[in-house]
């Protein structure tokens, strides 16, 4: 571990020693506790990574998908810093939908967004103006695109298909419809705030529930997208829940940690207590991510990249 990681580890370990609101039966042994703390540390670092990206000045070279330095999250930051919120949201959406693969990196994002390095982009404006054209282009080029990337592990059940009911074409079209006829993410957010108020956690829940209309974005897709735009400072939202309904790994981790199965509401109550005691930033995501990785082997630590 680095010095920073050791400091985080010691901080979490110290706070766990004084936590007594709920019994954490899953970390009663030294091995399981050590493994759990290390997964929490890794999750904190993953959250902090995007927050650091949001804080630093991005340069123009990151926005061009044909450049080696292209990174959709850095590009989103650049566009936010330069007043183009719509393109920032759109890039985070593409990055979340396709994900980053361990071999191809941002391959699908890069090649779809760049129209296969054609010199123009499937920008937010272009897609909104011609969703059907986007789907036709995807259909005509899918066999070229397919070997150029891979969906990330979180998105492994998604499809590139242009015209199927559950493919990328449908995902993009329903995302555009979700944002609304004005095609403005700022207008979309303003309407949401007018409806539920400015509380970051209530606003997160409202957006999470409404995003069910986006094809291919189930429990994990919605959670990842919304936490990404929150961490990058595109929307004033913080996850209010671990969203256990429909979860597999996180649910198993929660059961192991608290020693029994229980309602999702009760899990959230306990995770909220732990989040508060450990003073975690974006704590519900930190804990959801940590228990998901921890449950894979509760006594032996393995580092996971994402």
TIPA-225230 format. One record per residue: residue number from 1; residue in one letter; x, y, z of N, C-alpha, C in turn. Coordinates in steps of 0.05 Angstrom, whole numbers, plus 5000, padded with zeros to 4 digits. Layout:
<atoms>
(atom NUM "A" (X Y Z) (X Y Z) (X Y Z)),
...
</atoms>
This chain:
<atoms>
(atom 1 "X" (5017 4976 5000) (5000 5000 5000) (5017 5025 5000)),
(atom 2 "X" (5008 5046 4987) (5021 5072 4987) (5016 5085 5015)),
(atom 3 "X" (5030 5107 5019) (5026 5122 5044) (4997 5132 5047)),
(atom 4 "X" (4986 5141 5025) (4958 5151 5025) (4939 5128 5031)),
(atom 5 "X" (4944 5105 5019) (4927 5082 5024) (4929 5072 5053)),
(atom 6 "X" (4953 5073 5064) (4957 5065 5092) (4943 5084 5111)),
(atom 7 "X" (4944 5109 5105) (4930 5129 5122) (4900 5125 5121)),
(atom 8 "X" (4889 5120 5097) (4861 5114 5094) (4853 5089 5109)),
(atom 9 "X" (4870 5069 5106) (4865 5043 5120) (4864 5047 5150)),
(atom 10 "X" (4883 5061 5161) (4884 5065 5190) (4860 5082 5199)),
(atom 11 "X" (4852 5101 5183) (4829 5118 5190) (4803 5101 5191)),
(atom 12 "X" (4799 5084 5171) (4775 5067 5170) (4776 5047 5193)),
(atom 13 "X" (4799 5035 5197) (4802 5015 5218) (4796 5027 5246)),
(atom 14 "X" (4806 5051 5250) (4801 5064 5276) (4772 5070 5280)),
(atom 15 "X" (4758 5079 5260) (4730 5086 5262) (4713 5060 5266)),
(atom 16 "X" (4721 5039 5253) (4706 5014 5256) (4708 5004 5285)),
(atom 17 "X" (4729 5010 5298) (4733 5001 5326) (4712 5014 5344)),
(atom 18 "X" (4702 5037 5337) (4683 5051 5354) (4655 5049 5343)),
(atom 19 "X" (4651 5033 5322) (4624 5031 5311) (4608 5009 5326)),
(atom 20 "X" (4585 5016 5337) (4570 4996 5352) (4540 4997 5348)),
(atom 21 "X" (4531 5013 5328) (4502 5015 5324) (4490 4989 5313)),
(atom 22 "X" (4504 4976 5295) (4495 4950 5285) (4519 4931 5285)),
(atom 23 "X" (4513 4906 5289) (4535 4886 5290) (4544 4880 5262)),
(atom 24 "X" (4570 4880 5258) (4582 4873 5232) (4595 4845 5234)),
(atom 25 "X" (4578 4825 5233) (4587 4798 5238) (4606 4788 5217)),
(atom 26 "X" (4605 4800 5193) (4622 4790 5171) (4651 4797 5174)),
(atom 27 "X" (4657 4816 5192) (4685 4824 5194) (4695 4820 5223)),
(atom 28 "X" (4687 4799 5235) (4695 4793 5262) (4723 4782 5264)),
(atom 29 "X" (4733 4770 5242) (4760 4759 5242) (4779 4780 5231)),
(atom 30 "X" (4804 4778 5239) (4824 4797 5229) (4826 4796 5198)),
(atom 31 "X" (4825 4772 5187) (4827 4768 5158) (4804 4782 5143)),
(atom 32 "X" (4780 4777 5152) (4757 4789 5139) (4756 4819 5142)),
(atom 33 "X" (4763 4829 5166) (4764 4858 5170) (4785 4871 5153)),
(atom 34 "X" (4808 4860 5152) (4829 4871 5135) (4821 4872 5106)),
(atom 35 "X" (4809 4851 5096) (4800 4850 5069) (4778 4871 5063)),
(atom 36 "X" (4759 4873 5082) (4738 4892 5079) (4748 4921 5078)),
(atom 37 "X" (4766 4927 5097) (4777 4955 5098) (4792 4961 5072)),
(atom 38 "X" (4808 4942 5062) (4823 4947 5038) (4804 4952 5014)),
(atom 39 "X" (4782 4938 5013) (4762 4943 4992) (4749 4970 4994)),
(atom 40 "X" (4744 4978 5019) (4733 5005 5024) (4753 5026 5014)),
(atom 41 "X" (4779 5022 5021) (4800 5041 5012) (4801 5043 4982)),
(atom 42 "X" (4800 5020 4968) (4800 5020 4939) (4776 5035 4928)),
(atom 43 "X" (4753 5031 4940) (4728 5044 4931) (4729 5075 4935)),
(atom 44 "X" (4740 5083 4957) (4744 5112 4963) (4762 5124 4941)),
(atom 45 "X" (4783 5110 4933) (4801 5120 4913) (4788 5122 4886)),
(atom 46 "X" (4771 5103 4879) (4756 5104 4854) (4737 5128 4852)),
(atom 47 "X" (4724 5133 4874) (4706 5156 4876) (4722 5182 4873)),
(atom 48 "X" (4744 5183 4888) (4761 5207 4888) (4773 5213 4861)),
(atom 49 "X" (4778 5192 4846) (4791 5195 4820) (4774 5214 4802)),
(atom 50 "X" (4748 5209 4799) (4731 5225 4783) (4728 5253 4794)),
(atom 51 "X" (4727 5255 4821) (4725 5281 4833) (4750 5298 4828)),
(atom 52 "X" (4773 5285 4828) (4798 5300 4821) (4798 5309 4792)),
(atom 53 "X" (4788 5291 4774) (4786 5299 4746) (4769 5324 4743)),
(atom 54 "X" (4747 5325 4758) (4728 5347 4756) (4741 5373 4766)),
(atom 55 "X" (4761 5371 4783) (4773 5395 4795) (4796 5406 4779)),
(atom 56 "X" (4808 5390 4762) (4832 5400 4748) (4825 5410 4720)),
(atom 57 "X" (4842 5428 4710) (4838 5440 4684) (4843 5419 4662)),
(atom 58 "X" (4823 5415 4645) (4827 5396 4623) (4836 5411 4598)),
(atom 59 "X" (4853 5398 4582) (4863 5410 4557) (4848 5399 4533)),
(atom 60 "X" (4848 5414 4511) (4832 5408 4488) (4839 5381 4475)),
(atom 61 "X" (4863 5371 4479) (4871 5346 4466) (4855 5322 4475)),
(atom 62 "X" (4842 5324 4498) (4827 5301 4508) (4799 5297 4496)),
(atom 63 "X" (4790 5318 4481) (4762 5316 4471) (4760 5303 4443)),
(atom 64 "X" (4782 5301 4429) (4781 5290 4402) (4785 5260 4403)),
(atom 65 "X" (4765 5244 4395) (4767 5215 4398) (4788 5202 4381)),
(atom 66 "X" (4799 5216 4362) (4820 5203 4346) (4848 5208 4358)),
(atom 67 "X" (4849 5225 4379) (4874 5230 4393) (4880 5208 4412)),
(atom 68 "X" (4905 5201 4416) (4913 5180 4435) (4905 5187 4463)),
(atom 69 "X" (4905 5213 4470) (4898 5222 4497) (4868 5225 4502)),
(atom 70 "X" (4851 5216 4483) (4823 5219 4487) (4813 5203 4512)),
(atom 71 "X" (4797 5216 4528) (4785 5203 4551) (4758 5216 4555)),
(atom 72 "X" (4736 5201 4553) (4709 5214 4554) (4704 5229 4580)),
(atom 73 "X" (4715 5219 4602) (4711 5232 4628) (4726 5259 4629)),
(atom 74 "X" (4751 5259 4619) (4766 5284 4618) (4753 5303 4597)),
(atom 75 "X" (4743 5292 4575) (4730 5308 4555) (4704 5321 4567)),
(atom 76 "X" (4690 5306 4583) (4666 5316 4596) (4673 5340 4613)),
(atom 77 "X" (4695 5337 4628) (4704 5359 4645) (4711 5384 4629)),
(atom 78 "X" (4725 5379 4606) (4733 5402 4589) (4707 5416 4579)),
(atom 79 "X" (4688 5401 4570) (4663 5413 4560) (4648 5428 4582)),
(atom 80 "X" (4648 5417 4606) (4635 5430 4629) (4649 5456 4635)),
(atom 81 "X" (4675 5456 4635) (4691 5480 4641) (4688 5501 4620)),
(atom 82 "X" (4680 5493 4595) (4677 5512 4573) (4648 5517 4566)),
(atom 83 "X" (4630 5510 4584) (4602 5517 4581) (4585 5499 4563)),
(atom 84 "X" (4595 5477 4555) (4579 5459 4538) (4570 5435 4554)),
(atom 85 "X" (4550 5440 4571) (4541 5419 4589) (4529 5395 4575)),
(atom 86 "X" (4515 5401 4553) (4502 5378 4539) (4522 5358 4529)),
(atom 87 "X" (4544 5368 4517) (4565 5349 4507) (4578 5335 4531)),
(atom 88 "X" (4581 5348 4553) (4593 5336 4577) (4575 5312 4586)),
(atom 89 "X" (4549 5317 4589) (4531 5296 4598) (4531 5273 4577)),
(atom 90 "X" (4531 5279 4552) (4530 5260 4530) (4554 5241 4531)),
(atom 91 "X" (4577 5253 4536) (4602 5236 4537) (4602 5218 4561)),
(atom 92 "X" (4591 5228 4584) (4589 5210 4607) (4570 5188 4602)),
(atom 93 "X" (4548 5194 4588) (4529 5174 4581) (4541 5152 4563)),
(atom 94 "X" (4556 5161 4542) (4569 5141 4525) (4590 5125 4540)),
(atom 95 "X" (4605 5138 4557) (4625 5124 4573) (4612 5104 4592)),
(atom 96 "X" (4590 5111 4603) (4576 5092 4621) (4563 5069 4605)),
(atom 97 "X" (4551 5076 4583) (4537 5055 4567) (4557 5034 4557)),
(atom 98 "X" (4579 5043 4544) (4598 5024 4533) (4618 5014 4554)),
(atom 99 "X" (4626 5032 4572) (4646 5025 4592) (4674 5024 4580)),
(atom 100 "X" (4693 5020 4598) (4721 5018 4590) (4730 4989 4594)),
(atom 101 "X" (4739 4977 4572) (4748 4949 4573) (4778 4948 4579)),
(atom 102 "X" (4786 4926 4592) (4814 4923 4599) (4833 4920 4576)),
(atom 103 "X" (4824 4911 4553) (4840 4907 4529) (4837 4930 4510)),
(atom 104 "X" (4813 4937 4504) (4807 4958 4483) (4805 4986 4494)),
(atom 105 "X" (4805 4989 4521) (4801 5015 4533) (4774 5026 4526)),
(atom 106 "X" (4773 5051 4516) (4749 5065 4509) (4742 5059 4479)),
(atom 107 "X" (4748 5036 4470) (4745 5030 4441) (4718 5035 4429)),
(atom 108 "X" (4697 5026 4442) (4670 5031 4431) (4663 5060 4432)),
(atom 109 "X" (4669 5073 4454) (4663 5102 4456) (4678 5117 4434)),
(atom 110 "X" (4703 5112 4432) (4720 5126 4413) (4710 5122 4384)),
(atom 111 "X" (4704 5098 4376) (4696 5093 4348) (4668 5101 4341)),
(atom 112 "X" (4650 5098 4360) (4623 5108 4355) (4622 5138 4355)),
(atom 113 "X" (4633 5150 4375) (4633 5180 4377) (4646 5193 4353)),
(atom 114 "X" (4668 5181 4343) (4683 5193 4321) (4671 5186 4294)),
(atom 115 "X" (4649 5171 4293) (4639 5160 4268) (4661 5145 4253)),
(atom 116 "X" (4675 5129 4267) (4697 5113 4256) (4718 5131 4243)),
(atom 117 "X" (4726 5152 4258) (4747 5171 4250) (4741 5184 4224)),
(atom 118 "X" (4716 5192 4220) (4707 5203 4195) (4713 5233 4192)),
(atom 119 "X" (4721 5246 4214) (4726 5275 4214) (4703 5291 4225)),
(atom 120 "X" (4681 5277 4231) (4659 5290 4245) (4651 5273 4269)),
(atom 121 "X" (4632 5282 4285) (4625 5268 4310) (4596 5262 4311)),
(atom 122 "X" (4589 5240 4325) (4562 5237 4334) (4560 5252 4361)),
(atom 123 "X" (4559 5278 4358) (4557 5296 4381) (4528 5295 4391)),
(atom 124 "X" (4523 5307 4414) (4496 5309 4425) (4477 5322 4405)),
(atom 125 "X" (4486 5344 4394) (4469 5358 4375) (4463 5341 4350)),
(atom 126 "X" (4484 5328 4339) (4480 5312 4316) (4461 5289 4321)),
(atom 127 "X" (4464 5276 4343) (4446 5253 4350) (4417 5263 4354)),
(atom 128 "X" (4414 5284 4369) (4387 5294 4374) (4373 5303 4348)),
(atom 129 "X" (4389 5314 4329) (4377 5323 4304) (4370 5299 4286)),
(atom 130 "X" (4383 5276 4290) (4379 5254 4271) (4384 5227 4285)),
(atom 131 "X" (4366 5221 4304) (4369 5195 4319) (4366 5172 4299)),
(atom 132 "X" (4347 5174 4281) (4344 5152 4261) (4369 5149 4244)),
(atom 133 "X" (4381 5171 4237) (4406 5170 4222) (4428 5157 4237)),
(atom 134 "X" (4429 5162 4264) (4449 5148 4281) (4445 5118 4280)),
(atom 135 "X" (4420 5110 4282) (4414 5081 4282) (4421 5068 4256)),
(atom 136 "X" (4415 5082 4234) (4422 5071 4207) (4452 5069 4204)),
(atom 137 "X" (4467 5090 4213) (4496 5089 4212) (4507 5066 4228)),
(atom 138 "X" (4496 5062 4252) (4505 5040 4269) (4500 5013 4255)),
(atom 139 "X" (4476 5011 4243) (4469 4986 4229) (4489 4980 4206)),
(atom 140 "X" (4495 5001 4191) (4512 4997 4168) (4542 4992 4175)),
(atom 141 "X" (4550 5000 4199) (4578 4998 4207) (4583 4979 4230)),
(atom 142 "X" (4563 4964 4239) (4565 4948 4263) (4587 4927 4261)),
(atom 143 "X" (4590 4915 4238) (4611 4894 4235) (4639 4906 4235)),
(atom 144 "X" (4642 4931 4228) (4668 4944 4230) (4673 4951 4259)),
(atom 145 "X" (4653 4961 4273) (4656 4970 4301) (4660 4947 4320)),
(atom 146 "X" (4646 4925 4315) (4645 4903 4335) (4673 4894 4344)),
(atom 147 "X" (4692 4889 4326) (4718 4880 4336) (4736 4902 4347)),
(atom 148 "X" (4727 4926 4347) (4743 4949 4356) (4740 4955 4386)),
(atom 149 "X" (4724 4940 4400) (4720 4945 4428) (4705 4922 4441)),
(atom 150 "X" (4697 4928 4466) (4683 4909 4481) (4669 4924 4504)),
(atom 151 "X" (4644 4916 4510) (4631 4928 4533) (4646 4920 4559)),
(atom 152 "X" (4646 4939 4578) (4659 4933 4604) (4644 4912 4619)),
(atom 153 "X" (4656 4903 4641) (4644 4882 4657) (4617 4890 4667)),
(atom 154 "X" (4613 4915 4675) (4587 4924 4685) (4566 4925 4663)),
(atom 155 "X" (4575 4924 4638) (4556 4927 4615) (4557 4902 4597)),
(atom 156 "X" (4567 4880 4607) (4572 4857 4590) (4548 4844 4577)),
(atom 157 "X" (4524 4851 4586) (4500 4839 4574) (4487 4858 4554)),
(atom 158 "X" (4501 4880 4548) (4490 4900 4529) (4497 4892 4500)),
(atom 159 "X" (4483 4904 4481) (4486 4897 4453) (4491 4922 4436)),
(atom 160 "X" (4506 4918 4415) (4511 4940 4396) (4488 4944 4376)),
(atom 161 "X" (4470 4925 4376) (4449 4925 4355) (4436 4953 4351)),
(atom 162 "X" (4431 4959 4326) (4420 4985 4319) (4390 4986 4321)),
(atom 163 "X" (4377 4965 4314) (4347 4965 4312) (4333 4945 4329)),
(atom 164 "X" (4347 4930 4345) (4333 4912 4364) (4321 4929 4386)),
(atom 165 "X" (4302 4917 4401) (4289 4932 4423) (4307 4937 4446)),
(atom 166 "X" (4330 4923 4448) (4347 4925 4471) (4376 4933 4464)),
(atom 167 "X" (4381 4941 4440) (4408 4947 4431) (4416 4976 4436)),
(atom 168 "X" (4440 4983 4427) (4451 5010 4431) (4434 5031 4417)),
(atom 169 "X" (4423 5024 4394) (4405 5043 4380) (4382 5051 4397)),
(atom 170 "X" (4369 5032 4409) (4346 5037 4427) (4354 5052 4452)),
(atom 171 "X" (4378 5045 4462) (4388 5059 4486) (4392 5088 4481)),
(atom 172 "X" (4405 5095 4459) (4410 5123 4452) (4383 5138 4447)),
(atom 173 "X" (4365 5126 4432) (4340 5139 4427) (4324 5144 4452)),
(atom 174 "X" (4323 5125 4470) (4307 5129 4495) (4321 5149 4514)),
(atom 175 "X" (4348 5150 4512) (4362 5170 4528) (4355 5198 4519)),
(atom 176 "X" (4355 5202 4493) (4347 5228 4481) (4319 5235 4490)),
(atom 177 "X" (4301 5216 4489) (4273 5221 4498) (4272 5227 4528)),
(atom 178 "X" (4288 5214 4543) (4288 5219 4572) (4296 5248 4579)),
(atom 179 "X" (4315 5258 4565) (4324 5286 4570) (4303 5306 4561)),
(atom 180 "X" (4287 5299 4541) (4264 5316 4534) (4266 5330 4507)),
(atom 181 "X" (4244 5341 4499) (4242 5353 4472) (4261 5377 4468)),
(atom 182 "X" (4268 5391 4490) (4286 5414 4487) (4315 5405 4483)),
(atom 183 "X" (4320 5380 4488) (4347 5368 4485) (4368 5383 4502)),
(atom 184 "X" (4359 5394 4525) (4377 5409 4543) (4378 5395 4570)),
(atom 185 "X" (4402 5387 4577) (4406 5374 4603) (4401 5394 4626)),
(atom 186 "X" (4408 5419 4621) (4403 5439 4642) (4373 5443 4647)),
(atom 187 "X" (4358 5444 4625) (4329 5447 4628) (4318 5422 4642)),
(atom 188 "X" (4328 5399 4634) (4319 5374 4646) (4324 5374 4677)),
(atom 189 "X" (4348 5383 4685) (4355 5384 4713) (4338 5404 4728)),
(atom 190 "X" (4334 5427 4715) (4318 5448 4728) (4290 5439 4734)),
(atom 191 "X" (4278 5424 4714) (4251 5413 4718) (4251 5393 4741)),
(atom 192 "X" (4272 5377 4743) (4273 5357 4765) (4275 5371 4792)),
(atom 193 "X" (4291 5392 4793) (4295 5407 4818) (4268 5420 4826)),
(atom 194 "X" (4255 5431 4806) (4229 5444 4811) (4209 5424 4823)),
(atom 195 "X" (4212 5399 4814) (4193 5378 4823) (4199 5367 4850)),
(atom 196 "X" (4225 5362 4857) (4231 5349 4882) (4248 5366 4901)),
(atom 197 "X" (4258 5389 4892) (4275 5405 4909) (4304 5400 4904)),
(atom 198 "X" (4321 5414 4919) (4350 5414 4915) (4365 5394 4932)),
(atom 199 "X" (4351 5380 4949) (4366 5360 4965) (4380 5340 4947)),
(atom 200 "X" (4407 5338 4949) (4422 5322 4930) (4414 5292 4930)),
(atom 201 "X" (4406 5282 4953) (4399 5254 4955) (4370 5249 4944)),
(atom 202 "X" (4352 5267 4950) (4325 5264 4939) (4326 5267 4908)),
(atom 203 "X" (4342 5285 4899) (4345 5290 4870) (4357 5265 4856)),
(atom 204 "X" (4376 5253 4869) (4388 5228 4858) (4366 5207 4855)),
(atom 205 "X" (4350 5203 4876) (4329 5183 4875) (4309 5189 4853)),
(atom 206 "X" (4301 5214 4850) (4282 5221 4830) (4293 5214 4802)),
(atom 207 "X" (4318 5222 4797) (4330 5216 4771) (4334 5186 4766)),
(atom 208 "X" (4341 5172 4788) (4344 5143 4786) (4318 5130 4778)),
(atom 209 "X" (4297 5138 4790) (4270 5126 4784) (4261 5133 4756)),
(atom 210 "X" (4266 5158 4748) (4256 5166 4721) (4273 5154 4699)),
(atom 211 "X" (4298 5146 4705) (4316 5136 4684) (4309 5107 4676)),
(atom 212 "X" (4289 5096 4689) (4280 5069 4681) (4271 5068 4652)),
(atom 213 "X" (4263 5091 4641) (4254 5092 4614) (4276 5089 4593)),
(atom 214 "X" (4302 5090 4602) (4324 5087 4584) (4331 5058 4580)),
(atom 215 "X" (4328 5048 4556) (4332 5020 4550) (4361 5011 4557)),
(atom 216 "X" (4363 4988 4570) (4390 4978 4576) (4402 4989 4601)),
(atom 217 "X" (4389 5008 4614) (4399 5019 4639) (4382 5009 4662)),
(atom 218 "X" (4391 4986 4672) (4378 4975 4695) (4390 4986 4720)),
(atom 219 "X" (4388 4971 4741) (4397 4981 4768) (4426 4991 4767)),
(atom 220 "X" (4444 4976 4756) (4472 4983 4757) (4479 5005 4737)),
(atom 221 "X" (4467 5004 4713) (4472 5025 4694) (4463 5053 4704)),
(atom 222 "X" (4439 5054 4715) (4429 5079 4726) (4447 5089 4749)),
(atom 223 "X" (4454 5071 4767) (4471 5078 4790) (4498 5089 4780)),
(atom 224 "X" (4510 5075 4761) (4536 5084 4751) (4535 5111 4737)),
(atom 225 "X" (4515 5114 4720) (4513 5139 4705) (4508 5163 4724)),
(atom 226 "X" (4490 5160 4742) (4483 5182 4760) (4506 5188 4779)),
(atom 227 "X" (4519 5168 4790) (4542 5174 4807) (4565 5187 4791)),
(atom 228 "X" (4568 5179 4766) (4589 5192 4749) (4583 5221 4745)),
(atom 229 "X" (4558 5229 4738) (4553 5257 4734) (4554 5273 4760)),
(atom 230 "X" (4548 5259 4782) (4550 5272 4808) (4579 5278 4815)),
(atom 231 "X" (4596 5258 4811) (4625 5261 4819) (4639 5281 4801)),
(atom 232 "X" (4630 5283 4776) (4643 5302 4757) (4631 5330 4760)),
(atom 233 "X" (4612 5334 4778) (4601 5361 4783) (4582 5370 4761)),
(atom 234 "X" (4571 5351 4746) (4551 5359 4725) (4523 5362 4737)),
(atom 235 "X" (4518 5349 4759) (4492 5351 4772) (4496 5350 4802)),
(atom 236 "X" (4481 5365 4817) (4484 5367 4846) (4471 5343 4860)),
(atom 237 "X" (4481 5319 4856) (4468 5295 4866) (4488 5277 4881)),
(atom 238 "X" (4478 5263 4901) (4493 5244 4917) (4475 5219 4921)),
(atom 239 "X" (4486 5195 4917) (4469 5171 4921) (4458 5169 4949)),
(atom 240 "X" (4432 5165 4951) (4418 5163 4977) (4415 5135 4986)),
(atom 241 "X" (4423 5116 4970) (4418 5088 4975) (4439 5071 4960)),
(atom 242 "X" (4442 5046 4969) (4459 5027 4954) (4443 5013 4932)),
(atom 243 "X" (4417 5018 4932) (4399 5006 4911) (4403 4976 4908)),
(atom 244 "X" (4397 4962 4929) (4400 4933 4930) (4380 4918 4913)),
(atom 245 "X" (4357 4930 4908) (4337 4916 4892) (4348 4908 4865)),
(atom 246 "X" (4349 4883 4859) (4360 4873 4834) (4390 4868 4834)),
(atom 247 "X" (4403 4874 4856) (4432 4870 4858) (4438 4841 4864)),
(atom 248 "X" (4462 4832 4856) (4471 4805 4863) (4495 4806 4882)),
(atom 249 "X" (4518 4814 4871) (4542 4815 4888) (4539 4833 4912)),
(atom 250 "X" (4530 4858 4908) (4527 4876 4931) (4507 4865 4952)),
(atom 251 "X" (4486 4852 4943) (4466 4840 4961) (4479 4818 4978)),
(atom 252 "X" (4494 4801 4964) (4508 4779 4979) (4528 4791 4999)),
(atom 253 "X" (4542 4812 4991) (4561 4825 5009) (4547 4837 5033)),
(atom 254 "X" (4524 4849 5029) (4508 4861 5051) (4499 4839 5070)),
(atom 255 "X" (4490 4817 5060) (4481 4794 5077) (4505 4784 5093)),
(atom 256 "X" (4528 4781 5081) (4551 4771 5095) (4560 4791 5117)),
(atom 257 "X" (4559 4817 5110) (4569 4838 5128) (4551 4839 5153)),
(atom 258 "X" (4525 4839 5149) (4506 4843 5171) (4496 4817 5183)),
(atom 259 "X" (4503 4794 5170) (4497 4768 5182) (4470 4757 5176)),
(atom 260 "X" (4454 4771 5160) (4427 4761 5154) (4416 4776 5130)),
(atom 261 "X" (4397 4762 5117) (4382 4776 5096) (4360 4793 5109)),
(atom 262 "X" (4354 4815 5096) (4334 4833 5107) (4323 4850 5085)),
(atom 263 "X" (4304 4867 5090) (4292 4884 5070) (4313 4904 5059)),
(atom 264 "X" (4309 4912 5034) (4327 4932 5023) (4327 4958 5039)),
(atom 265 "X" (4304 4965 5050) (4302 4989 5067) (4320 4986 5092)),
(atom 266 "X" (4319 4962 5104) (4336 4958 5128) (4366 4958 5121)),
(atom 267 "X" (4372 4946 5098) (4400 4948 5089) (4409 4977 5086)),
(atom 268 "X" (4392 4993 5073) (4399 5021 5069) (4402 5036 5096)),
(atom 269 "X" (4385 5029 5115) (4387 5041 5141) (4414 5036 5154)),
(atom 270 "X" (4422 5011 5151) (4448 5003 5163) (4472 5014 5148)),
(atom 271 "X" (4470 5014 5122) (4492 5026 5106) (4493 5056 5111)),
(atom 272 "X" (4470 5070 5114) (4470 5098 5120) (4484 5104 5147)),
(atom 273 "X" (4479 5087 5166) (4492 5090 5192) (4522 5086 5190)),
(atom 274 "X" (4530 5066 5174) (4559 5061 5171) (4572 5084 5155)),
(atom 275 "X" (4558 5093 5134) (4568 5115 5118) (4574 5140 5135)),
(atom 276 "X" (4555 5146 5153) (4557 5169 5170) (4580 5166 5190)),
(atom 277 "X" (4582 5142 5202) (4603 5138 5222) (4631 5138 5210)),
(atom 278 "X" (4633 5128 5186) (4660 5127 5173) (4666 5153 5158)),
(atom 279 "X" (4646 5171 5158) (4649 5198 5145) (4658 5195 5116)),
(atom 280 "X" (4643 5179 5101) (4650 5173 5073) (4637 5193 5054)),
(atom 281 "X" (4653 5203 5036) (4643 5219 5014) (4632 5201 4993)),
(atom 282 "X" (4607 5206 4983) (4594 5188 4964) (4593 5160 4976)),
(atom 283 "X" (4586 5160 5002) (4589 5135 5018) (4573 5112 5009)),
(atom 284 "X" (4548 5117 4999) (4532 5094 4990) (4545 5080 4966)),
(atom 285 "X" (4558 5095 4948) (4572 5082 4926) (4597 5068 4936)),
(atom 286 "X" (4611 5081 4954) (4635 5069 4965) (4628 5041 4978)),
(atom 287 "X" (4607 5041 4994) (4600 5016 5008) (4588 4995 4989)),
(atom 288 "X" (4572 5004 4970) (4561 4985 4950) (4583 4972 4934)),
(atom 289 "X" (4603 4988 4926) (4625 4977 4910) (4643 4959 4928)),
(atom 290 "X" (4648 4968 4952) (4666 4953 4970) (4654 4926 4977)),
(atom 291 "X" (4629 4924 4985) (4618 4899 4993) (4615 4880 4969)),
(atom 292 "X" (4611 4891 4945) (4609 4875 4921) (4636 4861 4916)),
(atom 293 "X" (4658 4875 4919) (4684 4863 4915) (4693 4846 4938)),
(atom 294 "X" (4686 4854 4962) (4694 4839 4986) (4681 4812 4987)),
(atom 295 "X" (4656 4809 4979) (4642 4784 4981) (4653 4762 4963)),
(atom 296 "X" (4669 4770 4943) (4680 4750 4925) (4700 4732 4939)),
(atom 297 "X" (4713 4742 4960) (4730 4726 4978) (4735 4743 5003)),
(atom 298 "X" (4720 4738 5023) (4720 4757 5046) (4745 4756 5063)),
(atom 299 "X" (4762 4735 5059) (4786 4733 5075) (4812 4738 5060)),
(atom 300 "X" (4810 4741 5034) (4834 4745 5018) (4830 4769 4999)),
(atom 301 "X" (4846 4789 5003) (4843 4814 4987) (4853 4810 4959)),
(atom 302 "X" (4836 4820 4940) (4844 4822 4912) (4837 4850 4902)),
(atom 303 "X" (4856 4862 4888) (4851 4889 4877) (4835 4887 4852)),
(atom 304 "X" (4813 4902 4850) (4797 4903 4826) (4799 4931 4814)),
(atom 305 "X" (4801 4933 4788) (4806 4959 4775) (4780 4976 4773)),
(atom 306 "X" (4757 4963 4772) (4733 4979 4768) (4709 4964 4779)),
</atoms>
